[in-house]
Amino acid sequence: MSSESSSTDATEIAGIDPMPGGRRRIDHVLDEGFLVDLGSVALADVRSRRHEAEQEEADLSYVRRLLQGRIDIVRAELSRRTGDQRGSLVDQLAGILADGPPGEPHGMGRHNTTEPSRVAEHRRSVEQLVSDVGVSDVVNRTDEELAD
């Protein structure tokens, strides 16, 4: 499987590829008209649009974190194979999935209190991406397969 095709499949399965004129929230938020005439819109409508955009941001961030955890597991397995890490992948799992030490600030510089919506739906999308034994069984994949 080429990385180009797996990337395309991932965005389609996760449902995050925006479609002009689509019916999903991401399609609406990313539509060119979402911010048109914002200065003349009622304050309640501006707040509603902001909430909609924040909710979409929270949902996309949640999916990204789920996928990043899977990527971190693959990287740890590659590192273990090269001798950089000792022990089993399972023994290292808590450290692999933990946030790193505090460092340079990242993100948008604000605390987002919006919780992701449709958590079960997003989790199913990610599970669908990694449900193939070839993707989820990193210990039995070759280095080349993991690098893809």
C-alpha positions in Angstrom: 0.0 0.0 0.0 1.5 3.3 -1.0 1.6 6.2 1.5 -0.3 8.4 -1.0 -3.2 6.0 -1.2 -3.3 5.4 2.5 -3.3 9.1 3.1 -6.3 9.6 0.8 -8.1 6.6 2.4 -7.5 8.0 5.9 -9.1 11.4 5.2 -12.0 9.8 3.4 -12.7 7.3 6.1 -12.2 9.8 8.9 -14.6 12.1 7.1 -12.4 15.1 7.5 -11.9 16.0 3.8 -14.1 19.1 3.3 -16.5 19.2 0.4 -17.8 22.4 -1.0 -21.5 22.5 -0.5 -21.4 19.5 1.7 -23.8 18.9 4.7 -21.3 18.2 7.4 -20.2 20.8 10.0 -16.7 20.9 8.6 -18.0 21.7 5.1 -20.1 24.5 6.5 -17.3 26.0 8.7 -14.8 25.9 5.8 -17.2 27.2 3.2 -16.1 30.5 1.7 -19.4 32.1 2.8 -19.0 31.2 6.5 -17.3 34.5 7.3 -18.8 36.7 4.6 -20.4 39.9 5.9 -19.5 38.9 9.5 -19.5 42.6 10.5 -23.2 43.0 9.6 -24.5 39.8 11.2 -26.3 39.8 14.6 -24.0 39.1 17.6 -26.0 36.0 18.4 -25.3 34.6 15.0 -21.6 35.5 15.3 -21.5 33.6 18.6 -23.2 30.7 17.0 -20.7 30.5 14.2 -17.8 30.8 16.7 -19.3 27.9 18.7 -19.7 25.8 15.5 -16.1 26.5 14.5 -14.8 25.7 18.0 -16.7 22.4 18.1 -15.3 21.4 14.8 -11.8 22.3 16.0 -12.3 20.1 19.1 -13.6 17.2 17.1 -10.7 17.4 14.6 -8.2 17.7 17.5 -9.7 14.6 19.1 -9.3 12.5 15.9 -5.8 13.9 15.4 -4.8 12.8 19.0 -6.3 9.3 18.5 -4.3 8.9 15.2 -1.1 10.5 16.7 -1.2 7.8 19.5 -1.2 5.1 16.8 1.7 6.8 15.0 3.7 7.1 18.3 3.3 3.4 18.9 4.7 2.6 15.4 7.6 5.0 16.0 8.3 3.4 19.4 8.4 -0.1 17.8 10.8 1.1 15.1 13.0 2.6 17.9 12.8 -0.6 19.9 14.0 -2.6 16.9 17.0 -0.4 16.3 18.0 -0.9 20.0 17.3 2.6 21.1 14.6 1.3 23.5 14.7 -1.9 25.6 11.8 -4.0 26.8 8.5 -4.9 25.1 6.2 -2.4 23.4 3.5 -3.2 26.0 5.9 -2.3 28.9 6.6 1.1 27.2 3.0 1.9 26.3 2.3 4.3 29.2 5.4 6.3 28.4 4.7 6.2 24.6 1.2 7.6 25.0 2.0 10.2 27.8 2.5 13.8 26.9 6.1 14.8 26.7 7.9 17.1 29.1 6.8 20.7 29.1 8.6 22.6 26.4 7.9 25.3 23.8 4.3 26.4 23.8 2.3 24.9 20.9 -1.2 25.3 19.6 -3.1 28.5 19.4 -2.2 30.0 22.8 -5.6 29.6 24.3 -7.3 27.0 26.4 -10.2 25.4 24.6 -12.9 24.1 26.9 -15.0 22.6 24.2 -15.3 18.8 24.5 -15.4 16.7 21.3 -18.8 15.7 20.1 -19.6 12.4 18.5 -16.8 10.7 20.3 -18.0 7.2 19.5 -18.3 8.1 15.8 -14.8 9.5 15.7 -13.4 6.5 17.6 -15.1 4.1 15.1 -13.5 6.1 12.2 -10.1 5.7 13.7 -10.6 2.1 14.6 -11.7 1.5 11.0 -8.4 3.0 9.8 -6.4 0.7 12.0 -8.6 -2.4 12.1 -6.5 -4.1 9.4 -4.2 -6.5 11.3 -1.4 -5.3 9.0 -1.7 -1.8 10.5 -2.5 -2.6 14.1 0.0 -5.5 14.7 3.2 -3.4 14.6 5.4 -6.1 16.3 4.9 -8.4 13.3 5.4 -5.9 10.6 8.7 -5.4 8.8 10.6 -2.1 9.2 9.7 -1.2 5.6 6.0 -1.7 6.2 6.1 0.4 9.4 8.1 3.1 7.6 5.3 3.4 5.0 
